[in-house]
Amino acid sequence: MESPNSLATPVQYVKGVGPKRADLLHRLGLDTVEELLYFFPMRHEDRSRILDICGAREGETATVRGKVLSAGVRTTKTGISLFQASVGGKGGVLDAVWYNQPYLRSQFTVGDEVILSGKVVRYGRLQIVNPDFEIVSGEAQKSLHLGRIVPIYHLTEGLAQKSLRNIMFGAVSRYARFLPDPLTPEIMRRQRLVDHSASVRNIHFPASQRHLEAARRRLVFEEFFLLQLALALRREERERVRHGLPQEAARDLIDQLKGVLPFELTRAQVRVMDEIRLDMAKDRPMNRLVHGDVGSGKTAVALFAALVSITRGFQAALMVPTEILAEQHYITLSRFLYPFQARVGLLVQGLHPARLAETLEDARQGNVDLIVGTHKLIQEGVGFKNLGLVIVDEQHKFGVAQRGLLPAKGRSPHSLIMTATPIPRTLALTLYGDLDVSALDEMPSGRGSVMTCWVEPAEREEIYRLMREEVERGHQVFVVYPAIEGGGPAALGDAQSGYEKLKRLFSPYGVGLIHGRMPLGEREKVLLEFRKAKVSVLVATTVIEVGIDMPLASMMVVENAERFGLSQLHQLRGRVGRAGIDSYCILIGEAKTEAGRERLNALVETQDGFQIAERDLEIRGPGEFFGTRQHGLPPLRIGSITKDMEFLESARDEARALAERDPVLADPPHAQLKALLERHYHLKQPAVEMS
């Protein structure tokens, strides 16, 4: 007996599946009827307009009808089996060609009427290669594959598009009516949305283009609404909780900080510090994200937040993704905190055992005010006497579970997370809707300009000449490779090989090598030599992507630049031009894909990190921009945060209004919503756990 419980039926028992196809569907993450129904097409093809042969146009996708004039199998000179059917109709003839499918010969008979669909190309005369086809056996026949708007699904090896389409049609026809509708009639009326079950049917097998558009609108809105509601409920829960550690900063603390800094604070830095000051004075934990361009002054903001906590008798912890960045923050913050008599500790993997034990004991006993460290901070055995503030820098490099472990070492400490990758507005709404967000949207004065250019590998010798000119001026050069080793000297694709060559070319000036596998002591020694200008050319991997501040560095050379992400390249570029020296960023690479060319051209065209972040999001999509591991959210099935901003904003408004009215979803009309959030967003009573 079919019922709503049928949605949990194993996919094996759906008509047309069976054990073998169930294994193939499992590769696509489809194990139940419900998962099958929500496996939406990646696109649709409009095959509803069937043309005569004369209507087919080269370069277009077309659906044509005609009669089989001839059919046969032949073998090409390269040994590939090719089945070809010539099809004629009103106004001409075209060839339908299938590679390595000789068995099709038994399905075509001269005189058969056929419908073909595919992209039309010309090789002598018009052809359609590997088209979908139907043998027309009668006008009453209704096809799933031709003569309509047809769904196109992601596939796995061994599963054909036609076979999956047949399975999906049977499942949708039989089970879609049992899908619960999570939206209330009021929301559907305000947003002018159609029924949920009808939307699922029409997203798979639309009756018309109008039905398809209405179905997509409904399902995109619903997907964003569930995401935004989860975030809104989390935010509402935090607003209700009153178990934080109020830390009211002295009114003149920003002025005191200005007195010890060797540079002027920007208006953006002062604004963000003031936002943090107000947050930390409240009796609920601060949860604030600070994002900004490379060099926009996050460290000064973190320093202020730490000072608020320290001057109120609490400890602060700063977690960063690399030991190099931890070491640099430790040195910088120790210098700036010295006038405040604050004690700073360092906790990284490479510490001497005696120093490690001393640091751990100081943290437990409260003898250190600020601990700077890597993921070592969240390991067992690390404890604090009175942790009042947690700062996570370059937060997207940590998993969502990792970020949650550090606050757990205190009693509801305030949390500040930071990134030097500006976050596009769409991502801020989607991933960080439960946080308060501050933007450092103003750059400090005194930075030099950075000229960026993209060159082919054949121009490398000219780049070496420019490098030599820079080091002869007393400046320094970074040369970054995507890998430590493995490319070989000829390929010049790895740091070790590049170092060996550059050491010969630039031996009078000093060449250093730094990468993540080197022991801590060796890295510190190389960086110290570079800082003291004993080394003029530093060969590195992306270990220097963040946190390396070398005032004399005026040139960044990135080898195999096409292998880096756009935001990553912008981070590397941010290592030069930091002390008023006009600088260069040279991208050496062969971009063989359109996306690769877009990345490199975008970097050449602008230095604005906010524009670059938007462009990077467009090119790579949200899944690659930060990755689902970092934000802990399920992937979107149908919505696009780059194309569906209108739906995202209206969904956010509806979600926030509902969360304010019913913050624990206790009202009976919200039962389906609550059940969905429990399943997909790990809803915990009385709200959701998102970060």
N, C-alpha and C positions, 0 to 999 in steps of 0.2 A: 504494500500500500504506500503510494507516494505521499510525502508530507514535507514540511520545512526541514525535517531531519534528513531528508534525502540529499541535502547539500553536502553532508559529510560522507556520502557514499564514495568509496575508493574509485578512482577513475577507471580502473580495470573493468568495472562492471557497466560502464557506459557503452551503449550500442556502437559497435565498430572498433572498440579498443582491444580488449583481451590482454593477456599477460605480456606479450612481446611489445606491443605498442605502449602499454603502461610503463615499461622500462624506458622507452624513448621519451614519453611525456614527463617522466620523473627528471630527466636531464634538463627539462625546461622549468623545473620547479612545480610541476602540476601533478598533484597526488589525489586530489578530491574533486568532486563535481564543482564545488564553490570556486576553487582555484582555477578550474577550467573556464567557468563563466567570466571570471575577472581577468582572463588572459586576452587583453584587448588587442585588436589588429595594430600593427605598426604603421599601416597606411591603408588606403582604399584605392582601387582603380575603377573608374567609371566605364564599364563595358555595356552600358545600357543602350548606347547608340551604335547600332550595327550598320556598317557602311558597305556599299558595293566596292568592288576592287578599285574602281576608278577614284574612290574617295580617299584611298590610302595615300599618305604624304610621308616622304622620306624624313627621318628624324623624329617623327611623332609616334606615340603609342596609339594603336588603333585596333578596333574589333571589326573584322570583315567577314563577309559571307560569300561562298562560291562553291563550285563543283570541282571534284578531284579529276584532273585531266590525265595525270600519270603519277606513279609512285614507285620508288625503288631504293635499294640500298647500294652504296658504293663505298670504297675505301680510298681515303686520300693518300697522297704521296708519303705523308708522315705516319701512315698506319692507323689513322682514326676512322672508325666506322661512322658513316653519315647516312641518315635516312632523309630523303627529299621527296616532297609531294608538290607537284605543280597544281595550283588552284586557279581556275578561271571564272570570271563572272562579267557582269556588265562593265565594259570599258577597259578590260585588260586581264593580265595574268601576273601572279606573283608566286614565288617559291616559299614553301614552309620547310625549314631545315632543322633537324634534330641531331645532335652529336651523341654518339655512343648509346643510341637507343634503337638498335636494329629490329627489336621485337615489335615496334610500332607498325612494321610492314603488314602484319596480320590484321591490323585494325582499319586500314584504309583500302577501299575498293574504288576503282575508276567509276565515276558516275555518282559517288556519294556526295551529298551536300554537307558541307562542314562550316563551322564557325571557328575562326582563329583570332587570337588576341596576343599582341606583343608589340615590341618596338620595330618600326619599319626602317630597314637599311637598304642600301643599293650596292649590289655586286653584279654589274652588268644590267640586271633588271631587279625590280624590288624583291626583297626577301623579308621574312620574319623568322628570326632564329630562336629555336626552342619555345615556340608559342604554346600557350594554353589552347586546348581545342575541344570541340564537341562534334560528334557525328550526329547530324540532325535526323532523328528517326520519326519525327512527327511534330506538327505545329503545337500540339497540346503539351509537349514536354517543357517543363520549367527547369532551367539549369541553375545550379548554385555558382557556376564558374564563369558563365558568359551571359550576355544580354541583361545585365543588372550592375549595380554598384557592388563590387566584389572585395571582400576583406583579404588583405595580405598579411600573413602572420610570420613572426620569427620562427625558424625551424631548427631542427637538429639533424645530424646525419642519420639517414635511414627513414626519415619521415617526410613525405611529399606534401606540397601545398594542398593539392586536391584532397588527399586523405585527411589531413588535419581539418580542412574546411568542412568535409562531410561529418567528421566527429563533432565539430563545434556546432554545426547546424542541429544535429540531433540533440545535443546537450542543451542548447539554448531553447529549442522548441519544447523540450520536456520539463526543464527545471527552472527556467528564469522566473516563472510566476511565483516561486517560493522564496525569492530573495526579499529580505526585510528592507523596508524603506526607513533610513535613519533620520530623514528630515521631517520636520513638523509641517502640517499644512500651511501654517502662517509663513514660514520661511519660503516654501515653494511658491506661495502666492506673491510674496514681496519680490522674489527674484525671478518670477515668471518661468518656473522650471517644470519640466514634464515628469511623469511617473518614473520611478526608479527601474522597475522591471522592464517597462517598455524601452527605456534608455539602453539597457543592456542588450535587449533584442536588436535594437536599431544600430548600436555601435558595431555589432557583428554583421548583421544582414539588413542594412537600411532599405526601407521601402522607397526612399527618394533622397536626393541631396538635402532637402529641407528636414527630413526626419533624422538624417545623419548629423546635421549641424545642431539640432535641438538635443539629440542624445549626448553629443560631445559636451555641449554647454552644461547640461545637467551633471554629467559625471566629473567634469573638471571642477566645477563649483563644489561638488560634494567632497572630492578628494582634498581640496584646499581647506574646506570648512572643517573637516575632521582634524587636519593638521593644526589649523589655527585654534580650534577649540582646545586641543590638548595643551598647546602653549598658553592659552588664556587661562585655563584652569590652574595650570602651574603658577602663573603669575598671581591669580586670585588667592591661592593657598599661601603664597609667600606674603601677600599683603595682610592676611589674617594672622599669620604666625607672629608672636611677640616673644621670642626667646633669644634674641641676638645679644650682642655685646656693645651697647652704646659707647661711642668714643668721640667725644666732642673736642674738636681741635681748638687750640688757642687761636684767637681772632687774628693775631699777627703772624701765624705760622708761615703763610705764603711769603710774607715780607722777610721773615727770618731766612727762609730758603733762598730767596733772591740774593741775600747778603753773602751766601757762600758759593753760589754758582758763578762760573767765569763767563757766563753768557746771559743775554736778555731772554726772559720767557716771552713766548708769543701770546697773543690774546687768546688763541685757541687753548694753549696749555693752561692758562689761568682760569679760563671758563671750565675746562674739564676738572681741574683741581677743585674748583668751587662745588661742582656737582658731586665729586667724591666726598668732600667735606660734609655736605648736607646728608649724603647717604649714610656715612659712618656715624653720624650723631644719632641716628634712629635706633629704636629698640628691635629692629628686625635686620637680619643679615643683608648687607649690600650684595647685589649680584649685578655687576656692571661690566660691560664690554667696551674697551677703548680700541678703536682702530684708526689707522692713519697711514700716510705714505712713508716710504723709507726716509729716515732722517727727520721725521716730524716731531720728535721729542718725547717718545714714550717713556724713556728711562727717567726723565725728570718727573713725569707724572707718577711713576711707580715709587720714586724716591719720596714724593710728598705723601702718598698713601701710607708708606711704611713709617714715615715720621709721625703721622697722626696716631698710629697704633703704638709706636714706641713711647711717645711722650705721654701716653695715657697708661703706661705700665704693662703693655701687652707685647707679645713677640709677633714677628712677621716672618713669612716664608716666601721666597721667590723661586719658582720652578721654571727652568728653561730646558730646551731640547738637547743642547750639546754642551760638552765640557768646556769647549773654547768660549762659548757665550757666558757660561757660568763664571769662568775665571775672569773674563773682562768685566762683568757686572760686579763681581766681588771687589776687584781693584777700584773701579769707579765709585761704587757706593761707599766703600770704606773711606775713601778720601772725602767725599761730601758729607758723610755722617760723623766724621771725626770732631768737628766743632760742637756737635750735639752730644758728645761723649757716648755715642751709641756703639755697641760692639757687634761686629759682623763676622759670621762664620761661613765656611765653604764646605759643601758636602757633595763630592763627586766620586766616581768609581776609582780613580787613580791615586787617591790619597794614601800616604804612608799609614800603616796600621795604627801607629801610636797617635798620629794626628787625627785619624778617623775616630778612634775611641774617645779622644779628648773632646772633639766636636760634638759627638753624640751625647756625652755626659753634660756638656755645657748647655745643650738644648733642653735636656730633661730637667736640669737644675735651674734653668732660667738665667744662666750666666752669659747668654748671648741674646742679642735683641733681634737680629735679622740673620736668617740662614739663607744663603744662596746655594742652589743645587740643581742637579738634574733629576731624572726619575728616581735617583737614589733616595730622594726625600720621602717617597711613598712606600719604601720597603719596610718590612717588619723590623722592629728594633729601633726605629726612628720615632722619638716622642718629644713633646713640648710641655713645658710647665704651664704656659698660659698663652696659647696661640690665638691671636686676635685678628689676623689678616693673612689671607692667602692670595698670592699674585702668581698667575700663570702666563708666561710670555710665549709668544708664537704658539698660541693655544691649539691651533689646528694640527700641530705635529704630535699632539697627544690624543690617545683614544678617549672616548667619553667616559669609560670606566676609570681610566687613569686619573682624569681630572677630578673625579669624585672622591678619590682616596685621600687627597691632601686635606681638604676641609674636615674630613672625618677624624683627623688627629687633634682637633680642637673642639670646643663647645660652641657650635654655630658661629664660626668666625666670619668676618666679612670676606667677600671674594671679588677680586678684580682680575679679569682676563684680558689679554692684550694681543694684538696682531699687527704686524707691519704690512699686511696685505689688506689694502682697503676693501671693504665689503660692499658690493653693489646693493642698492636698496632692496631689490627683490630677494636677495639672499638674507639680508638682515631681517626682513619680514618673515621669511620661511624658516630659517634655522635658529634665529635668536629672538623670536617674538616674545619669549618669556623673560628676556633680560632688558635692563636699561642700557641703551647704547649711546656712547659718546664718540664723536669724530674729531680727530686732530686734523683739521682741514686747512691749516696754515703752516707754511714752512718757515723755519728760522732764517734770519738774514745771514749773509756771510758765506753761503754755499756757492761754489763755482758752477759754471755751466758744464754740461756733459754732452759732447757731440757723439752721436751714435751712428754707426754705419755697418752695413752687412756686406761682406766680401766673400768671394769664392775662394776655396782652398788654394787655387793657383796663384793668388795674390799674397800668400803667406810671407814671402821674402820681403815684400814691401812693408808688411806689418812689422817684421823684425827690424827694418830700418827705422820706422817710427818709434819702436820700443827703445832702440839705442839712443835716439835723440832725446827721449824723455829721461832716461837714466843719466845721460851726460849733463842734463840740467839739474841733477840732484833729486829728481822725482823717482817714484817707485811704480812697479807694474805687477798686476796680478795676471796670471795665465791659468784659466780654469778648464778642467777636463771633466767629462761625464763619468769616468770610471778611474779606479786606482791603477789597474793594470789589465792586460789581456788583449790589447789591440795590436801590439807589436810596433817596432820602430817605424815601419813603413806606413802604417795606418794612422799614426799620430792621434789615436783615439783614446789614449789613457795617460794619466798623470806621470806614471813612472817612466814611460818611454819619452814623453815630452820633456821631463826633467833632465834626462840624460842628454838629449840634443841641446836644450837651452843652456845647460851647464857648459857645454863646449863653446857655444856661440857667445855667451855672456860671462865667461869665466873671470874677466877682470873686475866685474861689477858685483859679483856674488849672487848665487842662485840658491834658493831654498825650496824645500818640498814639504807640504803638510797635507795629511789626510786622516781620516777617522780611525784607521787601524794603528796609527803610531801611538806609542805609550805617552801618557800625559806629560811626563818630563821632557820628552823630545819635542812635543808640540810647543810647550812653553818656551823652550830654548830657541826654536825657529822663529816664533812670533816676537820674542825679545830682540833677536838679531834684526828682524825686519823693522821693528819699531825704532831701533837705534841706527837704522840705515846701514848696517853692516851687510845686509842682503838687499839688493835692488830689485830682483825679480823673484816673485814668490809663485811657485807652481802649486796648484791646489785642486781639490775636488770641491763639491758644494758644501763642504764643512765650513767654508768661510762665507756662506750665503748670508748669515745674520751675525751681528755682534762684533764684527771686526772693524775697528775704527782706527785707520792709519792715516794721519793728516797729510803725509807726503805722497800718498798713492794718487796717481793722476791718469792711470790707464788700466782698463779692464779688458783683457782679451779672452773671449770664450770660444774654445775649440768645439767643433761638432755642435754648434749652437742649435741646430734643428732638433736635437735630442732633449732640449730643456723646455719646460713650460714657460708661458709668457710672464706670469707673475714671478717665477723663479729667476728669469733673466733680468727682470726689473730689480729684484732684490740684489742680484750680483752687481748690476750697474750702480746701485746705491752705495757700494763700497768705495767709490772714487768721487772726487769733487767735494769732499767733506770739509775742507779747510780753505775754501775760497780759491783753490787752484782750478783753472779751466782744464777740463779733463776729457778723456776719450773712452768710449766703450765700443770695441770692435768685435763684431759677431762673425766668426768664420764658420761657414757651413754650406751644405748643399741641401736645400729644402726640396724634396721630391714630391711632396703632397701639397694640396691646396691649403690645408690647415697649417702646415709647417711654414709656408710662404706668408700666410696671414699673420702668424705669430711674429715673425722676424720683421715684416713690414710695419706692423703696429708699433713695435718697440722703436723703430727708426723714426716714426712719425710723431710720437709724443713722449714727454717725460712725466706726464701727469699720472700718478699711480691710480687715481680714482677712475680715469678714463681707461687705463690699461686693465684694471680689474673688470670693468664692464665688458671690455673686448674679450678678455680671457674667458669670461663666463659664456659669452656668445659662441666662442670657438670650441671650447671643451665641454660646456654643459656643466650643470651643478654637481653631477656625480663625481666628476674629475676635479672640479675646482677645489673642494675641500675633502670630498669623499664621505660616504655614509658612516664609515667607522668613527669619524671625528665628531659627528653631530648626533649619532644615535637615533636617527629617524629612518622609518622604512622608505624605500625608494618610491617615487611617484610612478603610478601606472600609466597615466594618460595626460596629466597636466604638465605644462612647461612653464617654469618660473621666468623664462626669458620672453615667452610669447603670450602668456595668459595673465599679465599683470592686472588687467581689469577684474578678472575673476578672483585673483588673490586678494585684492583690496576689499572687494565686497564681502568675500568669505571672512576676512579678518574682522570686519565691522560686525557682521552677524554673530561671529563666535564670541567676540568680546561682550556684546550685549547679552548674549545668553549666559555667559559665565558670571556676569554681574547679577543676573536675575536668579540663577539656580547654580551656585558654585560647586555643588556636589551632585548635580544631576539627579536630584531626588524626586522631581515631578514625574508622574507616570508617563506623560508623552515623550519623555527623554530616555525611556528605558532602552530603546534600540541604540541610541547614541552611546549610552553608557556601556552597553555590551560590546559595541565595536571598539571603543577606546580601550576597554579592558583587554581585548584580543590583540589589537594592532599597535597600541601605544603604551601597553603595560600600565594601564590605569591602576593606581593604588588608592585605597580609601584614605582620605576623602578626595584626593586629586591625583594628578599624574606626575610621574617621574621622568623628566626629559633630559636632564644634563647633569 
